Amino acid sequence: RYVGFNGAVGKPQMEWLRDTLEEAKANKEKVILLSHQPIYPDSSNAVCLVWNFQEILTLLRAYPCTVIASFAGHAHKGGYKRCEESGIHFRVFEAALESPDPIKTYGLVDVYHDRLEVRGMGDCKSAVYNFDHMARPEAACLSIPEDEALSARVPYSHSHSEA
């Protein structure tokens, strides 16, 4: 699984993400996470996942009332899985380079107060992702301690590429 064309999210990026999620939560803002590599198992082939996906998921799951979705690429065939624990949507978009001419593959994301709508063109699948997981009681939206969120270790040195 730890192949050369993947990478990890390093400690400075994880700290930045945690701080950004905390600020968004305090301001009652909603977040859509964009990354090149997929984060959630079963949303794509396991070989395509960011190396430290468990650490990232632990952090994201602490913000189910803030994080709407995570959109990624990298796995050319696309995929989708919703986290049962947090309700966060994990979508991997289909790659334009997999579509033969004259097909033009891309997607547009429309953001509404209660849902995201992906308008897929070409080989990109259209979908609607609701925000029903954000209606949880406030107690279900508490953050986890910083040391717990950042406790996992990246299996390679910082000299390798980061997602």
DRENPADO-501027 format. One record per residue: x, y, z of N, C-alpha, C in turn. Coordinates in steps of 0.02 Angstrom, whole numbers, padded with zeros to 5 digits, always signed. Each point is the difference from the previous one (the first is absolute). Example, Ala and Ser with C-alpha at 12.3 -4.5 7.8 and 13.67 -1.06 7.14 Angstrom:
% DRENPADO-501027
+00660-00284+00390-00045+00059+00000+00045+00060+00000/-00018+00053-00036+00042+00059+00003-00039+00055+00037/
***
This chain:
% DRENPADO-501027
+00041-00060+00000-00041+00060+00000+00043+00063+00000/+00059-00002+00028+00043+00060+00004+00042+00004-00063/-00032+00021-00054+00033+00004-00064+00027+00071-00013/+00048+00004-00045+00035+00063-00013-00043+00056-00029/-00056-00017-00031-00041+00053-00030-00053+00027+00049/+00006-00019+00063-00044+00026+00053+00042+00041+00048/-00030+00023+00052+00035+00038+00051-00042+00005+00063/+00020+00043+00045-00034+00008+00064-00011+00074+00014/-00043+00013+00046-00011+00068+00025+00045+00006+00061/+00048+00046-00003+00049+00008+00054-00028+00037+00060/+00040+00000+00054-00021+00030+00063-00020+00074-00007/+00039+00042-00036-00021+00070-00007-00067+00006-00036/-00012-00040-00050-00064+00002-00036-00057-00024+00045/+00013-00052+00040-00052-00025+00046-00017+00053+00052/+00050+00035+00025-00012+00053+00049-00040+00056-00032/+00018+00018-00062-00037+00052-00036-00073-00022-00010/-00010-00062-00019-00068-00026-00012-00040+00002+00065/+00029-00022+00054-00035+00001+00065-00018+00072+00019/+00047+00046-00006-00014+00070+00017-00055+00028-00045/+00002-00016-00063-00050+00025-00048-00069-00028+00016/-00003-00064+00018-00064-00031+00018-00027+00030+00065/+00044+00013+00048-00021+00032+00063-00028+00069-00013/+00034+00038-00042-00024+00068-00016-00067-00003-00037/-00007-00046-00047-00063-00008-00037-00057-00019+00048/+00015-00045+00047-00050-00021+00049-00022+00059+00043/+00049+00038+00024-00015+00058+00043-00042+00052-00037/+00011+00006-00065-00036+00049-00041-00063-00030-00032/-00016-00062+00017-00058-00036-00027+00002-00002-00077/+00061-00010-00026+00009-00007-00072+00001-00074-00019/-00014-00014-00062+00002-00068-00025+00062-00008-00044/+00028-00061-00002+00063-00013-00035-00009-00057-00050/+00028+00011-00059+00008-00052-00051+00075-00007-00008/+00027-00057+00016+00072-00013-00005+00017-00023-00071/+00049+00031-00030+00023-00019-00067+00071-00027+00005/+00012-00058-00028+00067-00029+00000+00012-00038-00064/+00062-00009-00017+00015-00039-00059-00014-00074+00013/+00026-00025+00056-00007-00071+00015-00062-00014+00042/-00033-00057-00012-00057-00020+00041+00020-00012+00073/-00048+00010+00044+00011-00007+00072-00038-00059+00029/-00057-00017-00027-00044-00049+00031+00004-00068-00034/+00014-00053+00039-00001-00068-00029-00069-00014-00031/-00001-00039-00051-00059-00020-00038-00027+00056-00045/+00030+00060+00003-00019+00052-00048+00041-00008-00063/+00054-00039+00004+00042-00014-00058+00043-00061+00015/+00043-00018-00046+00046-00055+00010+00047+00018+00057/+00014-00047+00044+00041+00012+00059+00070+00024-00017/+00026-00020-00058+00067+00021-00019+00004+00076-00013/-00057+00032-00011-00002+00072-00014-00007+00043+00062/-00015-00029+00057-00012+00040+00061+00063+00036+00023/-00009+00059+00029+00054+00036+00032+00027-00046+00056/+00066-00001+00009+00030-00047+00046-00028+00003+00070/-00010+00058+00027-00024+00006+00069-00075+00017+00003/-00038-00036-00040-00072+00013-00002-00034-00009+00068/+00023-00047+00041-00032-00010+00066+00006+00062+00043/+00058+00032-00001+00011+00060+00039-00045+00057-00024/-00007+00006-00065-00042+00053-00029-00073-00014+00017/-00021-00062-00006-00070-00018+00016-00016+00013+00074/+00046-00015+00044-00010+00013+00071-00014+00074+00011/+00039+00042-00034-00011+00072+00006-00066+00021-00031/-00016-00022-00061-00062+00020-00033-00061-00023+00039/+00002-00060+00027-00057-00027+00037-00016+00041+00063/+00048+00039+00023-00012+00042+00058-00040+00062-00018/-00014+00010-00065-00036+00060-00023-00058-00018-00045/-00045-00045+00021-00055-00021-00043-00051+00054-00013/-00001+00052+00042-00047+00055-00010+00032+00058-00038/+00062-00010-00021+00037+00051-00037+00019-00025-00070/+00025-00061-00004+00023-00027-00064-00059-00031-00038/-00014+00027-00058-00053-00025-00043+00024-00060-00040/+00057+00010-00033+00025-00050-00047+00074+00007-00011/+00029-00052-00027+00069-00001-00022+00000-00022-00073/+00027+00043-00043+00004-00015-00072+00073-00011-00019/+00011-00053-00039+00069-00017-00020+00001-00023-00073/+00060-00012-00022+00012-00027-00067+00045-00061+00006/+00052-00003-00041+00054-00050+00003-00022-00070-00022/-00055-00025+00024-00025-00066-00021-00045+00012-00061/+00025-00013-00058-00031+00023-00063-00071-00024-00011/-00019-00056+00028-00068-00026-00013-00053+00031+00044/+00021+00038+00050-00049+00032+00044-00026-00047+00053/-00042+00027+00043-00030-00040+00053-00035+00043+00052/-00037-00032+00043-00037+00035+00053-00012-00046+00059/+00006+00028+00059-00019-00035+00061-00016+00053+00053/-00053-00012+00037-00017+00044+00054+00022-00032+00065/+00033+00039+00042+00022-00025+00065-00061-00010+00045/-00011-00062+00021-00058-00014+00043+00005+00034+00068/+00061+00006+00025+00011+00030+00066-00014+00075+00001/+00025+00036-00050-00006+00073+00000-00052+00027-00048/-00017-00039-00051-00046+00024-00051+00034+00039-00056/+00065+00011+00005+00037+00038-00050+00001-00038-00066/-00011+00036-00055+00002-00028-00067+00072+00000-00026/+00022-00056-00028+00067-00006-00030-00008-00019-00074/+00013+00048-00044-00009-00010-00072+00068+00005-00034/+00014-00049-00043+00058+00002-00043-00027+00012-00071/+00022+00054-00031-00025+00017-00066+00035-00038-00055/-00039-00017-00051+00025-00036-00057+00049+00044-00039/+00054-00030-00025+00052+00038-00035-00018+00013-00072/+00012+00062-00021-00014+00019-00070+00043-00040-00048/+00061-00018+00020+00044-00034-00047-00021-00072-00014/-00047-00026+00038-00026-00068-00013-00055+00000-00053/-00024+00058-00020-00054+00004-00048+00028+00007-00070/-00020-00046-00046+00025+00006-00068-00032+00059-00036/+00037+00029-00048-00029+00053-00041-00061-00026-00035/-00051+00038-00008-00007+00072+00014-00032+00014+00068/-00002-00048+00045-00032+00010+00065+00040+00050+00041/-00033+00048+00028+00031+00050+00044-00028-00012+00070/+00043-00022+00046-00022-00017+00067+00019+00055+00050/-00050+00023+00036+00010+00048+00053-00064+00003+00042/+00004+00034+00056-00058+00008+00043-00004+00070+00028/-00060+00021+00013-00013+00064+00033-00035-00016+00066/+00019+00035+00052-00030-00011+00066-00040+00062+00019/-00065-00010+00009-00044+00054+00023-00011-00010+00075/+00009+00054+00037-00005-00002+00073-00065+00035+00021/-00042-00037+00037-00063+00027+00027+00003-00003+00076/-00049+00027+00033+00000+00001+00074-00008-00069+00030/-00026-00049-00037-00012-00066+00028+00030-00058-00040/+00039+00016-00053+00027-00053-00042+00053+00026-00048/+00039-00046-00026+00045+00013-00056-00027-00039-00059/+00001+00030-00059-00021-00036-00061+00058+00001-00049/+00021-00060-00020+00052-00006-00050-00035-00010-00067/+00014+00044-00046-00026-00007-00069+00057-00027-00042/-00002-00066-00010+00053-00033-00037-00010+00005-00075/+00055+00009-00035+00000+00001-00073+00046-00055-00024/-00015-00028-00058+00041-00054-00026-00004-00061+00046/+00057-00024+00023+00002-00059+00043-00005+00016+00075/-00005+00064+00017-00008+00020+00070-00072-00011+00021/-00009-00038+00053-00067-00016+00024-00031+00058+00039/-00063+00014-00015-00038+00050+00038-00022-00030+00066/-00008+00042+00051-00021-00025+00065-00025+00058+00043/-00038-00017+00052-00023+00048+00050+00023-00025+00068/+00032+00044+00038+00024-00017+00066-00033+00046+00051/-00043-00029+00042-00037+00042+00048+00042+00012+00063/-00023+00048+00039+00035+00020+00061-00035-00026+00063/-00037-00054-00005-00038-00024+00057+00044-00017+00060/+00063-00017-00011+00044-00016+00057+00018+00062+00041/-00014+00059-00026+00017+00061+00035-00054+00021+00050/-00054-00036+00002-00055+00016+00046+00007-00038+00065/+00058-00026+00015+00011-00038+00061-00001+00045+00061/-00016-00029+00058+00004+00040+00062+00071+00027+00010/+00005+00056+00031+00066+00032+00010+00050-00046+00034/-00024-00043+00045+00045-00047+00035+00035-00047-00049/-00031-00014-00056+00031-00044-00050+00051+00037-00042/+00007+00064+00011+00045+00041-00041+00059+00026+00040/+00018-00032+00055+00056+00022+00040+00066-00020-00032/+00051+00040+00006+00066-00014-00027+00036-00050+00044/+00049-00034-00030+00042-00046+00037+00063+00036+00023/+00033-00024+00052+00062+00032+00023+00053+00001-00055/+00041+00052-00001+00050+00008-00052+00049-00058-00002/+00023-00024+00057+00049-00055+00000-00030-00064-00029/-00065-00011+00007-00031-00060-00028-00007+00007-00076/-00017+00059-00024-00010+00011-00072+00065-00005-00038/+00055+00018+00031+00064+00002-00035+00048-00055+00023/-00027-00054+00028+00043-00051+00028+00027-00049-00051/-00033-00010-00055+00023-00049-00050+00064+00025-00032/+00041-00045-00023+00064+00018-00031+00001-00018-00074/+00033+00042-00039+00009-00012-00071+00055-00052-00007/-00009-00052-00043+00048-00055-00003+00066+00018-00034/+00005+00056-00034+00061+00019-00034+00023+00069+00023/+00061+00017-00016+00027+00064+00022-00033+00058-00037/+00012+00060+00023-00028+00060-00030+00029+00014-00069/+00051-00036-00020+00030+00012-00066-00044-00027-00056/-00049-00042+00017-00046-00025-00051-00054+00052-00013/-00033-00007-00056-00051+00049-00019-00058-00001+00048/-00033+00057+00007-00060+00005+00041-00058+00014-00044/-00060-00023+00021-00061+00009-00040-00021+00073+00000/
***
